[in-house]
Amino acid sequence: MAIRFEWYENPTTPDQEEEIKHYHARPTLNGRVDTAQLAGQIQSRCSLTKVDVAAVLDALSAVVAEHLQEGKRVHLDGLGYFHISLAVDGEVEAQTKRRNAKVKMKAVKFRADSKLKENIGAIEVEHTKYGAHSRQLSNEEIRARLAKYFSVRQVMTRSDFQSCCGMTRNTATRHILRLRQEGVLKNIGTRMQPIYVPGEG
């Protein structure tokens, strides 16, 4: 089965505007495979029962989590490397008290093993006509939508901005950053949980 994908316009800043637009490809998610399905498929390739495989996968998840808690990088042969990344809750300065307490886990990062890439091998791709493209709105159209939104509401989240402007998460995040720099939006929340209100721009 071919991997379906969509074309997305490469993001640019105002000082990088180009006459010819460039695009990148992004895969469209094609469902999800859960542990039960994996256990059944693994069972067909070895002498373990489906219950045994599920138990091993559950134990593997717990053991990997324990090592990640200790700041270790975990390598699974043929699969890849796992490690955690960190984030800071709010703004931290040299004078900030108890700043160590503001450090939180951001995500679990994964880097594929070369063997996994080899097992995937060559892929077939197919462009999908129906996807989650962001709306191509001008800066003026975005400001108009924000004005209409704030005429009946006091605060906005990133997901609200997505719905308001019909954008994907990445595109919405990029525009929010630009609007904050221009003073159109102001964050009254924290860095990890931003809440936006109209700015002075």
C-alpha positions as CSV (number, residue, x, y, z in Angstrom):
1,M,0.0,0.0,0.0
2,A,1.3,3.4,-0.9
3,I,1.9,6.1,1.7
4,R,-0.4,9.1,1.1
5,F,1.0,12.5,1.5
6,E,0.2,16.2,1.0
7,W,2.2,19.2,-0.2
8,Y,2.8,22.1,2.3
9,E,4.2,25.5,1.5
10,N,7.5,26.1,3.2
11,P,7.3,28.7,6.0
12,T,9.0,32.0,5.4
13,T,9.5,35.2,7.4
14,P,8.6,38.7,6.0
15,D,12.3,39.3,5.1
16,Q,12.5,35.9,3.3
17,E,9.6,36.4,0.9
18,E,10.3,34.7,-2.5
19,E,8.7,35.1,-5.8
20,I,8.7,31.3,-6.3
21,K,7.1,29.3,-3.5
22,H,8.7,26.1,-2.3
23,Y,6.9,23.1,-0.9
24,H,7.6,20.1,1.3
25,A,5.8,16.7,1.5
26,R,4.2,15.5,4.7
27,P,2.6,12.0,5.2
28,T,-1.1,11.7,5.9
29,L,-1.8,9.5,8.9
30,N,-3.3,6.2,7.9
31,G,-4.9,4.8,11.0
32,R,-3.2,3.3,14.1
33,V,-1.8,-0.1,15.1
34,D,-2.3,-1.0,18.8
35,T,-0.5,-3.5,21.1
36,A,-3.0,-6.3,20.5
37,Q,-2.4,-6.1,16.7
38,L,1.4,-6.0,17.2
39,A,1.2,-9.0,19.6
40,G,-0.8,-11.0,17.1
41,Q,1.6,-10.3,14.3
42,I,4.7,-11.0,16.4
43,Q,3.1,-14.3,17.6
44,S,2.9,-15.5,14.0
45,R,6.7,-15.0,13.6
46,C,7.9,-16.8,16.8
47,S,7.0,-19.5,19.3
48,L,5.5,-17.1,21.9
49,T,1.8,-16.8,22.5
50,K,-0.1,-13.6,21.9
51,V,-0.5,-13.2,25.7
52,D,3.3,-13.7,26.2
53,V,4.1,-11.1,23.6
54,A,1.7,-8.5,25.1
55,A,3.3,-9.2,28.6
56,V,6.8,-8.6,27.2
57,L,5.8,-5.4,25.4
58,D,4.2,-4.1,28.6
59,A,7.3,-5.0,30.7
60,L,9.5,-3.4,28.0
61,S,7.6,-0.1,28.2
62,A,7.9,-0.1,32.0
63,V,11.7,-0.9,32.0
64,V,12.4,1.7,29.3
65,A,10.5,4.3,31.3
66,E,12.6,3.5,34.4
67,H,15.8,4.1,32.5
68,L,14.5,7.3,30.9
69,Q,13.6,8.6,34.4
70,E,17.3,8.3,35.2
71,G,18.3,10.4,32.2
72,K,19.7,7.4,30.2
73,R,19.4,7.0,26.5
74,V,17.8,3.6,25.6
75,H,18.8,1.7,22.5
76,L,16.7,-1.1,21.1
77,D,18.5,-3.0,18.4
78,G,16.8,-2.8,15.1
79,L,14.4,-0.2,16.4
80,G,16.2,2.9,17.6
81,Y,17.2,5.3,20.4
82,F,15.0,6.9,23.0
83,H,15.8,9.8,25.3
84,I,13.8,12.6,27.0
85,S,13.8,16.3,26.3
86,L,13.2,19.0,28.8
87,A,11.2,22.2,28.9
88,V,11.0,25.2,31.3
89,D,7.7,26.2,32.8
90,G,7.5,30.0,32.3
91,E,10.3,32.6,31.9
92,V,13.5,31.9,33.9
93,E,16.2,34.5,34.7
94,A,19.4,34.4,36.7
95,Q,17.6,35.8,39.7
96,T,14.6,33.5,39.4
97,K,14.0,31.6,42.7
98,R,13.6,27.8,42.7
99,R,14.2,27.8,39.0
100,N,15.3,24.1,39.1
101,A,11.7,23.3,40.1
102,K,10.5,24.8,36.8
103,V,12.2,22.2,34.7
104,K,9.7,19.6,33.3
105,M,9.8,16.7,30.9
106,K,8.8,17.9,27.4
107,A,8.7,14.7,25.3
108,V,10.3,11.4,24.6
109,K,12.5,11.7,21.5
110,F,13.2,8.9,19.1
111,R,15.8,8.3,16.5
112,A,15.4,5.3,14.2
113,D,18.1,2.7,13.9
114,S,19.6,2.1,10.5
115,K,18.3,-1.4,10.5
116,L,14.7,-0.2,11.0
117,K,15.2,2.1,7.9
118,E,16.6,-0.8,6.0
119,N,13.6,-3.0,6.9
120,I,11.2,-0.3,5.7
121,G,13.1,-0.1,2.5
122,A,11.8,1.6,-0.6
123,I,8.3,3.1,-0.2
124,E,5.5,3.9,-2.6
125,V,3.8,7.3,-2.3
126,E,0.5,8.6,-3.4
127,H,-0.7,12.2,-3.3
128,T,-4.0,12.7,-1.6
129,K,-6.4,15.3,-2.8
130,Y,-8.3,15.6,0.5
131,G,-6.2,16.5,3.5
132,A,-5.7,18.9,6.4
133,H,-4.1,21.8,4.5
134,S,-4.0,25.2,6.3
135,R,-6.1,27.9,4.8
136,Q,-4.0,30.4,2.8
137,L,-5.0,33.6,4.6
138,S,-3.3,37.0,4.2
139,N,-2.1,38.8,7.3
140,E,-5.0,41.2,6.9
141,E,-7.5,38.4,6.8
142,I,-6.0,36.8,9.9
143,R,-6.3,40.1,11.8
144,A,-9.9,40.4,10.7
145,R,-10.7,37.0,12.0
146,L,-9.0,37.7,15.3
147,A,-11.0,41.0,15.6
148,K,-14.2,39.1,15.1
149,Y,-13.2,36.4,17.6
150,F,-12.2,38.9,20.3
151,S,-15.4,40.9,19.8
152,V,-17.3,38.0,21.6
153,R,-14.5,36.4,23.6
154,Q,-11.8,37.6,26.0
155,V,-9.1,35.0,25.6
156,M,-7.7,32.6,23.0
157,T,-5.7,29.4,23.0
158,R,-3.6,27.9,20.2
159,S,-6.4,25.5,19.4
160,D,-8.8,28.4,19.3
161,F,-6.5,30.1,16.8
162,Q,-6.4,26.9,14.7
163,S,-10.2,26.7,14.5
164,C,-10.6,30.5,14.0
165,C,-8.2,30.5,11.0
166,G,-8.6,27.0,9.7
167,M,-4.9,26.1,10.1
168,T,-2.8,23.1,11.1
169,R,-1.0,23.2,14.5
170,N,2.4,24.0,13.0
171,T,1.1,26.8,10.8
172,A,-0.9,28.3,13.6
173,T,2.1,28.2,15.9
174,R,4.2,30.0,13.3
175,H,1.6,32.8,12.8
176,I,1.1,33.2,16.6
177,L,4.8,33.8,17.0
178,R,4.7,36.4,14.3
179,L,1.6,38.1,15.8
180,R,3.2,38.2,19.2
181,Q,6.3,39.8,17.7
182,E,4.1,42.4,16.0
183,G,2.2,43.1,19.2
184,V,-1.1,41.8,17.9
185,L,-1.3,39.0,20.5
186,K,-0.1,39.0,24.0
187,N,0.5,35.9,26.2
188,I,-0.9,36.2,29.7
189,G,-0.4,32.5,30.5
190,T,2.8,30.5,30.8
191,R,5.2,29.4,28.2
192,M,3.9,25.8,28.3
193,Q,0.3,26.8,28.7
194,P,-0.1,30.1,26.8
195,I,-3.3,32.1,26.9
196,Y,-3.6,35.0,24.4
197,V,-5.4,38.3,24.5
198,P,-5.3,41.2,22.1
199,G,-2.1,43.2,22.2
200,E,-1.5,46.8,21.3
201,G,-0.2,46.2,17.8
